[in-house]
Amino acid sequence: MAFPKREEVLFYAKLAESCERFEDMMQYMRLISKFEQQLSIEEISLFSVALKNLAAVRKTGIRSLQIYEQQEQNENLKMLITKKLRQIEFELIYILEDAIEILDQKLNEPDNQGPLQSKIRYLKIKNESLAILYELKLCSDSIISDTLDTNIKMLETAKVKFNGSDANRLIQSINLFKFYYHICKDPTKAQIVGQSAIDAALADEENITEDSIQWMNCLKGYMNELKQEYKEIS
């Protein structure tokens, strides 16, 4: 049986997205990740879409079953609910850990094989996956610590390689901001990262693009959200 061409697999992934068959879509994106060529920004985006949709439906199921589990008085029925809850949790863990394994392979490639722009986006997806696992208490502290270090190092590299207003540098600033905010629960460090990124972008006014403005506004939105939640942050 002939191995499918990359263009064919990509077409099937887009087709799966159009009819909301996200399990199929993820299978195709997993296959694309095994090709020698680097994933394009479009392909990374498709990978993210498939993963988010697979995770979202299971997150909703877990939350619903947790409510039923708490409210159910019949012990036999409660046991059945708990069994189903653990099944969906296992599915979610498998999906996210499988994706993280793929992302780690891409992140660990030598710099000359993996462009920084792509690695920043891989890290964004990994952070989002870990945030889900951490929220549901399904993630170890050691993985969180290691990924935080990766985020910090990636931002330092981005600061060397990209101008202050470059979209890639802003995306990685958002990655670290959200990691501090949503996972580490450290609003002070998140605020420092966010404000530093905004200041650097404004200081690089001559290189600001529409993409830069879009990501700056996105970061400002997250910072406003943080200030609303933590009133002591000014």
C-alpha positions as CSV (number, residue, x, y, z in Angstrom):
1,M,0.0,0.0,0.0
2,A,1.5,3.4,-1.1
3,F,2.2,5.9,1.7
4,P,-0.2,8.9,1.2
5,K,1.3,12.2,0.0
6,R,1.5,15.1,2.4
7,E,-0.9,17.2,0.3
8,E,-3.5,14.4,0.3
9,V,-3.3,14.0,4.1
10,L,-3.6,17.8,4.6
11,F,-6.6,17.9,2.3
12,Y,-8.3,15.1,4.3
13,A,-7.5,17.0,7.6
14,K,-9.3,20.1,6.2
15,L,-12.1,18.0,5.0
16,A,-12.5,16.4,8.4
17,E,-12.6,19.9,10.0
18,S,-15.3,21.0,7.6
19,C,-17.6,18.2,8.7
20,E,-16.5,18.4,12.4
21,R,-14.9,15.0,12.5
22,F,-12.1,16.1,14.9
23,E,-11.0,12.6,15.8
24,D,-10.2,12.0,12.1
25,M,-8.7,15.4,11.8
26,M,-6.3,14.7,14.7
27,Q,-5.3,11.4,13.1
28,Y,-4.4,13.2,9.9
29,M,-2.5,15.9,11.7
30,R,-0.6,13.3,13.7
31,L,0.4,11.6,10.4
32,I,1.5,14.9,8.9
33,S,3.7,15.5,12.0
34,K,5.7,12.3,11.0
35,F,6.8,13.7,7.6
36,E,10.4,15.0,7.5
37,Q,9.4,18.5,6.5
38,Q,8.6,21.1,9.1
39,L,5.0,21.8,9.8
40,S,3.8,25.1,8.2
41,I,2.0,27.7,10.3
42,E,-1.3,26.6,8.7
43,E,-0.6,23.0,9.7
44,I,0.2,23.9,13.3
45,S,-3.0,25.9,13.4
46,L,-5.0,22.8,12.1
47,F,-3.3,20.7,14.7
48,S,-4.4,23.2,17.4
49,V,-8.0,23.3,16.1
50,A,-8.3,19.5,16.2
51,L,-6.8,19.2,19.7
52,K,-8.9,22.0,21.2
53,N,-12.1,20.5,19.9
54,L,-11.3,17.0,21.1
55,A,-10.4,18.4,24.5
56,A,-13.4,20.8,24.8
57,V,-16.1,18.1,24.4
58,R,-14.4,16.0,27.1
59,K,-13.9,18.9,29.5
60,T,-17.6,19.7,29.2
61,G,-18.4,16.0,29.9
62,I,-16.1,15.9,32.9
63,R,-17.6,19.0,34.5
64,S,-21.2,17.7,33.9
65,L,-20.4,14.3,35.4
66,Q,-18.7,16.0,38.4
67,I,-21.9,17.8,39.2
68,Y,-24.0,14.7,38.8
69,E,-21.5,12.8,41.0
70,Q,-21.8,15.3,43.8
71,Q,-25.6,15.4,43.6
72,E,-26.4,11.7,43.3
73,Q,-27.6,10.1,46.5
74,N,-27.9,6.5,45.3
75,E,-24.5,4.9,45.8
76,N,-24.9,2.4,43.0
77,L,-25.7,5.1,40.5
78,K,-23.0,7.3,41.9
79,M,-20.5,4.5,41.3
80,L,-21.6,4.3,37.6
81,I,-21.2,8.0,37.2
82,T,-17.7,7.9,38.7
83,K,-16.7,5.0,36.4
84,K,-17.8,7.1,33.4
85,L,-16.1,10.1,34.7
86,R,-12.8,8.3,35.0
87,Q,-13.2,6.9,31.5
88,I,-13.5,10.4,30.0
89,E,-10.7,11.7,32.2
90,F,-8.5,8.9,30.8
91,E,-9.5,9.8,27.2
92,L,-8.6,13.5,27.8
93,I,-5.3,12.6,29.4
94,Y,-4.4,10.3,26.5
95,I,-5.3,12.9,23.9
96,L,-3.4,15.7,25.5
97,E,-0.3,13.6,26.5
98,D,-0.2,12.2,23.0
99,A,-0.3,15.7,21.6
100,I,2.4,16.9,24.1
101,E,4.7,14.1,23.0
102,I,4.4,15.2,19.4
103,L,5.0,18.9,20.4
104,D,8.0,18.0,22.6
105,Q,9.6,16.2,19.6
106,K,9.2,19.3,17.6
107,L,10.4,21.6,20.4
108,N,13.5,19.4,21.0
109,E,14.6,19.5,17.3
110,P,17.9,21.3,16.7
111,D,17.5,25.0,16.0
112,N,18.7,24.6,12.4
113,Q,15.9,22.1,11.8
114,G,13.0,23.9,13.6
115,P,12.4,27.6,13.1
116,L,11.8,29.6,16.2
117,Q,8.5,30.9,14.8
118,S,7.2,27.3,14.7
119,K,8.6,26.4,18.1
120,I,6.8,29.3,19.7
121,R,3.5,28.1,18.3
122,Y,4.2,24.5,19.4
123,L,4.9,25.8,22.9
124,K,1.6,27.8,22.8
125,I,-0.3,24.6,22.2
126,K,1.6,22.7,24.8
127,N,0.9,25.4,27.4
128,E,-2.8,25.2,26.6
129,S,-2.8,21.4,26.9
130,L,-1.0,21.6,30.3
131,A,-3.4,24.3,31.5
132,I,-6.3,21.9,30.9
133,L,-4.6,19.0,32.7
134,Y,-3.6,21.3,35.6
135,E,-7.1,22.7,35.9
136,L,-8.4,19.2,36.3
137,K,-5.6,18.2,38.7
138,L,-4.3,15.7,36.1
139,C,-0.8,17.1,35.7
140,S,2.4,16.8,37.8
141,D,4.3,19.7,39.3
142,S,7.5,18.6,37.7
143,I,6.1,18.9,34.2
144,I,4.8,22.4,35.0
145,S,8.2,23.4,36.3
146,D,10.0,22.1,33.2
147,T,7.6,23.8,30.9
148,L,7.9,27.1,32.7
149,D,11.6,26.9,32.2
150,T,11.1,26.3,28.5
151,N,8.8,29.3,28.2
152,I,11.3,31.6,29.9
153,K,14.2,30.4,27.7
154,M,12.1,30.7,24.6
155,L,11.2,34.3,25.4
156,E,14.9,35.1,26.0
157,T,15.7,33.6,22.6
158,A,12.9,35.5,21.0
159,K,14.2,38.8,22.5
160,V,17.6,38.2,20.9
161,K,16.2,37.1,17.5
162,F,13.2,39.4,17.0
163,N,12.5,43.1,17.3
164,G,10.3,44.4,20.1
165,S,7.2,44.6,18.0
166,D,7.7,41.4,16.1
167,A,4.5,39.2,16.2
168,N,6.5,36.1,17.2
169,R,8.1,37.8,20.2
170,L,4.7,39.1,21.3
171,I,3.2,35.6,20.9
172,Q,5.9,34.1,23.2
173,S,5.4,37.0,25.7
174,I,1.7,36.0,25.7
175,N,2.7,32.3,26.2
176,L,4.7,33.2,29.3
177,F,2.1,35.7,30.6
178,K,-0.7,33.1,30.4
179,F,1.5,30.5,32.0
180,Y,2.2,32.7,35.0
181,Y,-1.4,33.9,35.1
182,H,-3.4,30.7,34.6
183,I,-1.1,27.9,35.8
184,C,1.4,29.4,38.2
185,K,-1.3,31.8,39.6
186,D,1.3,34.5,39.9
187,P,-0.3,37.7,38.7
188,T,2.7,39.9,39.6
189,K,5.1,38.0,37.3
190,A,2.4,37.8,34.6
191,Q,2.0,41.6,34.8
192,I,5.7,42.2,34.5
193,V,6.0,40.0,31.4
194,G,3.0,41.6,29.8
195,Q,4.0,45.2,30.5
196,S,7.6,44.6,29.4
197,A,6.3,43.2,26.1
198,I,4.0,46.2,25.5
199,D,6.8,48.6,26.3
200,A,9.2,46.9,24.0
201,A,6.7,46.8,21.1
202,L,5.9,50.5,21.5
203,A,9.6,51.4,21.6
204,D,9.9,49.6,18.3
205,E,7.2,51.8,16.7
206,E,8.9,52.0,13.2
207,N,8.5,48.2,12.8
208,I,5.0,47.7,14.1
209,T,2.7,45.8,11.7
210,E,-1.0,44.9,11.6
211,D,0.0,41.5,13.1
212,S,1.9,43.3,15.9
213,I,-1.1,45.4,16.7
214,Q,-3.4,42.4,16.8
215,W,-1.1,40.6,19.3
216,M,-0.6,43.7,21.3
217,N,-4.3,44.2,21.7
218,C,-4.7,40.5,22.6
219,L,-2.1,40.9,25.3
220,K,-3.7,44.1,26.6
221,G,-7.0,42.2,26.8
222,Y,-5.4,39.5,28.9
223,M,-3.8,42.1,31.1
224,N,-7.1,43.9,31.7
225,E,-8.7,40.5,32.6
226,L,-5.9,40.0,35.1
227,K,-6.4,43.5,36.6
228,Q,-10.1,42.8,37.0
229,E,-9.4,39.5,38.8
230,Y,-6.6,40.9,41.0
231,K,-7.6,44.4,42.0
232,E,-4.3,44.9,43.8
233,I,-2.4,44.7,40.5
234,S,-2.1,48.3,39.1
